[in-house]
Amino acid sequence: MDAPTAFNATKPTVETKEKVDYFNLPCPIPYEEMHREALISLKPEVFEGMRFDFTKGLNQKFALSHSVFMGPTEIPSQSSETIKIPTAHYEFGANYLDPKLMLFGRVLTDGRVNARVKCDLSDNLTLKANAQLTSEPHMSHCMVNFDYKGKDYRSQFQLGNGALFGANYIQSVTPNLSLGGEVFWAGQHRKSGVGYAARYSTDKMVATGQVASTGIVALSYVQKVSEKCRLRGKIDSNGCVTAFLEERLNMGLNFILSAEVDHRKKDYKFGFGLTVGE
């Protein structure tokens, strides 16, 4: 009997595309975090001067933090030149972390008090609140959010001071694509608006688009190039260059370098910091 030929021995394989189960789509990220990857990459927390942060855990749920900052602060000016005054402040904080309740409090030497609360009222419903109290007139504010997490969607209702009301909804339509919308009403300023957003994400990239009736159009694209990159930076259309580097020296010890160069405004910011504790 004749030996089988190579054509008969190797049969062509046909790749079958995995069928999408539209009744089992993943839950999307919150609407307000639509651009979070782009914001992390393009808006690093740059600062000018020296910063030192220390966090000490007292037990598994409670921790205290101390922060010292010394450096110039920009003040508003009608001229094109940047006006800076030397400042320094100390910040004391307390954190309570529990699987269903998180409390964060900060007190600054200039009199400001910041507080944040995150409470899981049920497996699907979460209450979030943040407030800032200051001695300056009309500068204190408070915001309360109710977030509902469904199987393949999220919704949120917002309530803030100044008669601010808002609501948003985001729905997964494919395993990679989610669509959403929002409405808001600012009673103090007599303004209202609606917005729409789309987000497409894979393991290597994230693309988002957002438009609103207020005239805002935001587009972003993030491509992952490495899992170990610690340098964040940007160059904008005005020629401003920003870089932020956070390097772990040891367990619980991070060194920070920050820089922003704006030749157009002749504004140059350089800072360094140290973070101790987790």
C-alpha positions in Angstrom: 0.0 0.0 0.0 1.3 3.4 -0.9 2.6 5.7 1.9 0.3 8.7 2.6 1.4 11.9 0.9 2.4 15.1 2.9 -0.9 16.7 1.7 -3.0 13.9 3.2 -0.9 13.8 6.4 -1.2 17.5 7.3 -4.8 18.7 7.2 -5.4 22.4 7.3 -6.7 23.7 10.6 -9.6 26.1 10.7 -9.6 28.7 13.5 -13.0 29.1 15.0 -13.8 32.5 16.5 -15.0 32.4 20.1 -18.7 33.1 20.3 -19.7 36.1 22.4 -22.1 35.5 25.2 -24.0 38.8 25.4 -25.9 37.6 28.5 -22.6 37.3 30.4 -20.7 40.6 29.7 -18.2 42.0 32.2 -19.1 44.9 34.4 -17.6 48.2 33.1 -15.6 50.7 35.1 -17.4 53.7 36.7 -18.4 56.4 34.3 -16.4 59.0 36.2 -13.3 56.9 35.7 -13.7 56.7 32.0 -10.3 58.3 31.3 -8.4 57.0 34.3 -5.5 55.4 32.4 -4.9 58.6 30.4 -5.2 60.8 33.5 -2.6 58.7 35.3 -0.2 58.9 32.3 -0.8 62.5 31.3 -1.5 64.2 34.6 1.1 63.1 37.1 1.0 64.8 40.5 3.9 67.2 39.8 5.0 69.6 42.6 7.8 72.1 43.2 10.0 72.0 46.3 10.3 69.2 48.9 7.7 66.7 50.1 7.9 64.1 52.8 5.1 61.6 53.5 5.1 59.1 56.4 2.4 56.6 57.1 2.3 54.4 60.2 -0.2 51.6 60.7 -1.4 51.2 64.3 -3.2 47.9 63.5 -4.7 46.1 60.5 -7.5 48.7 60.1 -6.2 52.0 61.5 -3.3 54.1 60.3 -1.9 57.7 60.8 -0.1 59.8 58.2 2.1 62.8 58.3 3.0 65.0 55.4 5.4 68.0 55.2 5.7 70.3 52.1 8.1 73.2 51.6 8.1 75.1 48.3 6.7 78.0 46.3 3.0 78.5 45.6 1.6 80.2 42.5 -0.8 83.2 43.0 -3.1 84.6 40.4 -1.7 87.4 38.3 -3.0 89.6 35.5 0.4 89.6 33.8 1.9 86.8 31.7 4.7 86.2 34.3 4.2 83.6 37.0 4.3 85.0 40.6 5.3 82.6 43.4 5.5 83.0 47.1 7.4 80.7 49.5 5.1 78.4 51.6 5.3 75.5 53.9 2.6 73.4 55.6 2.1 70.3 57.6 -0.8 67.8 57.1 -2.0 65.2 59.6 -4.2 62.3 58.5 -6.0 59.3 59.9 -7.3 56.4 57.8 -9.7 53.6 58.8 -9.8 50.7 56.3 -12.4 47.9 56.5 -13.8 45.7 53.7 -17.2 47.5 53.9 -16.2 50.9 55.4 -13.3 53.3 54.5 -12.7 56.6 56.3 -10.0 59.2 55.4 -9.4 62.5 57.2 -6.8 65.2 56.7 -6.1 68.4 58.7 -3.7 71.1 57.3 -2.0 73.9 59.2 -3.7 76.5 57.0 -7.1 75.5 58.5 -8.4 73.2 55.8 -10.1 70.0 56.7 -10.7 67.2 54.1 -12.8 64.1 54.7 -13.8 61.1 52.5 -16.1 58.2 53.2 -16.8 55.0 51.3 -19.4 52.6 52.7 -20.8 49.5 51.1 -24.5 49.6 51.9 -25.1 46.2 50.2 -23.3 44.0 47.7 -24.3 46.3 44.8 -24.9 49.7 46.4 -22.1 51.9 47.7 -22.1 55.4 49.3 -19.3 57.8 48.7 -18.9 61.2 50.2 -16.1 63.8 50.3 -16.0 67.2 51.8 -13.6 70.1 52.2 -14.0 72.8 54.9 -12.0 76.0 54.8 -12.1 79.4 56.4 -12.3 81.1 52.9 -15.8 82.3 52.0 -17.7 80.1 49.5 -14.8 77.7 49.1 -16.1 74.8 51.3 -17.9 72.1 49.4 -19.4 68.6 49.8 -20.4 65.9 47.4 -22.3 62.6 48.0 -22.5 59.8 45.4 -24.7 56.6 45.4 -23.1 54.0 43.1 -25.0 50.9 42.0 -23.1 48.0 40.4 -25.0 45.6 38.2 -23.9 42.5 36.4 -22.9 44.3 33.2 -23.7 48.0 34.0 -23.1 50.7 36.5 -25.2 53.7 37.5 -24.5 56.7 39.8 -26.5 59.5 41.4 -24.7 62.6 42.6 -25.7 65.3 45.1 -23.6 68.4 45.9 -23.8 71.7 47.6 -24.9 74.6 45.4 -28.0 72.6 44.3 -25.8 70.3 42.1 -27.6 67.1 40.9 -26.2 64.6 38.5 -26.7 61.0 37.2 -24.8 58.7 34.9 -25.1 55.2 33.5 -22.6 53.0 31.6 -23.4 49.6 29.9 -21.2 46.9 28.4 -22.3 46.1 24.9 -19.5 43.8 24.0 -16.6 42.2 26.1 -14.4 45.2 25.1 -16.8 48.1 24.4 -19.0 50.0 26.8 -21.3 53.0 26.2 -22.7 55.5 28.7 -24.3 58.9 29.3 -24.8 61.5 32.0 -27.1 64.4 32.9 -26.5 67.2 35.5 -28.1 70.3 36.8 -26.1 73.1 38.7 -28.8 75.1 40.3 -26.5 77.8 41.7 -25.3 78.7 38.3 -28.5 77.8 36.5 -26.8 75.4 34.1 -27.7 71.9 32.9 -26.1 69.5 30.4 -26.0 66.0 29.0 -23.0 63.9 27.9 -22.1 60.7 26.1 -19.1 58.5 26.3 -17.6 55.3 24.8 -14.7 53.2 26.0 -12.9 50.4 24.1 -10.3 48.4 26.1 -8.1 45.3 25.6 -5.1 43.9 27.5 -2.8 46.2 25.6 -4.7 49.4 24.9 -7.6 51.7 26.0 -9.4 54.2 23.8 -12.1 56.6 25.1 -14.2 59.3 23.7 -16.5 61.8 25.5 -18.7 64.7 24.4 -21.0 67.0 26.4 -23.5 69.7 25.6 -21.3 72.2 27.5 -18.8 72.0 24.5 -16.4 69.5 26.0 -14.8 67.0 23.7 -12.3 64.6 25.2 -10.5 61.8 23.3 -7.7 59.6 24.7 -5.7 56.6 23.7 -3.3 54.6 26.0 -1.0 51.9 24.7 0.8 49.6 27.2 4.5 49.2 26.4 5.9 47.7 29.6 4.7 46.3 32.9 7.7 47.9 34.8 7.7 51.5 33.6 7.8 53.9 36.5 8.3 57.1 34.5 5.3 59.2 33.6 5.6 62.3 31.4 3.9 64.4 28.8 4.5 67.1 26.1 1.5 69.3 25.3 0.7 71.6 22.4 2.1 74.6 24.3 5.6 73.1 24.5 5.3 72.3 28.3 7.2 69.2 29.3 6.4 67.3 32.4 8.0 64.2 34.0 7.3 62.3 37.2 9.4 59.4 38.5 8.6 57.2 41.5 11.3 54.7 42.4 11.0 52.0 45.1 14.2 51.9 47.1 13.1 49.3 49.6 9.9 47.9 51.0 7.9 50.9 52.2 10.4 53.4 50.9 9.8 55.4 47.7 11.9 58.2 46.2 10.1 60.8 44.0 11.4 63.2 41.3 9.1 65.8 39.7 9.8 68.3 36.9 7.8 70.6 34.7 9.5 73.0 32.2 7.4 75.6 30.4 9.7 77.8 28.2 6.8 79.8 26.9 5.9 81.2 30.3 9.5 80.9 31.7 8.1 78.7 34.4 10.3 75.9 35.7 9.3 73.5 38.5 11.5 70.9 40.1 10.8 68.8 43.2 11.8 65.8 45.1 10.2 63.8 47.8 10.3 60.7 50.0 7.4 58.4 50.9 7.8 56.1 54.0 5.2 53.5 54.8 2.6 51.6 52.8 
